[in-house]
Amino acid sequence: MAEEKRRDWRQVAQEAVNETNSEKLHALARELIAALERREHRLSENLPPSPQSGQFSRRLLLVDDEESIRLTLPPILRGQSFDVHVASSLSEALAEIREQKYDVLVCDLNISKEGDGFRVVEAMEEANPQCVVILLTGYPGLESATQAVHIEVDDYFVKPADVELLVSTIERKLRARRGVGAP
């Protein structure tokens, strides 16, 4: 049992993505948080403070109707110094966008019905055209990818997304948007 509690956060996150039992999902979320806290503690002991932390706002809105995503992704993003807010429906997302300014939007394409994510993206672009926009989808298709290109989202990931690639993409897009050391 102790060995299971020491699993790498990537293993736990991958298992949680496919879990449908809510009790097991909650246990996996607790395990993921503990693993991320251990990782953050190790990193803070071994690395100097990041010049990025605190320099810019890193407010992120995650919109997804899948409980497993809402439970597992926010702790990972918080571990990367993002101020994460979560919405599980179209109406919650639109309310968040009206109330707060966000630097990053990570949004499921199909929230409660197909294409809801595009409505969220449109609202975000109207409220904050400088926001980095990342779409997630479990049902990729040429039509949705084409529409994403036409509305100029910053990236499009298929679930289950590679979390490290997602985070590095967000970081790179934020740097580019702010004109700071963009490769």
C-alpha positions, 0 to 999 in steps of 0.5 A: 500500500505504501508503495502505491501511495508513492507512485509518480503523479503521471501514473496516477493522472493517467489512471484517473483519466480513465476511471469512472467509479467516483469513489476511486476517482476521488481517492486517485485525486487525493493520491495525485495531490499528495504526489504533486505536493511531494514533487513540489517540495523536492523541486523547491528544495533543489531549485532557485525560485523561478523568475517567472513566478509572480512576474506575470498573472497566470490565471487559468480557466479550465472548462470541462464536464468530465469530473476526472479532468476537473479533479486531476488537471487543476492540482497539476496546473497549480503545481506549475504556479497557475491560479486555476478556476474551474467550470463544469458547464457552459453557463458556469464558464460564461459567468467566470469569463464575465467576472474575471480576467483570464490569461489562459483558457483550457476548454473541452470542445463538447461540454454538454453538447457538441461545439459548446467549447466554441461558444466559450472561446468566442466569449473569452476572445470578446472579453480578453483577446490576449488570452491563450486558448487551448481546446481539449476534445475526446472526439477529434474531427476534421470539422472541429479542427478546421473550425479551431484553426479558423477562430485561431485557437492557440492549440488543440489537444486530444484527450487524454492529453499529454499533461507535460506537453499541455503545460509546456505549450501553455508556457510557450504560448504565454511567453510568446503572447507577452513577448518574453523569451519566446523561442 
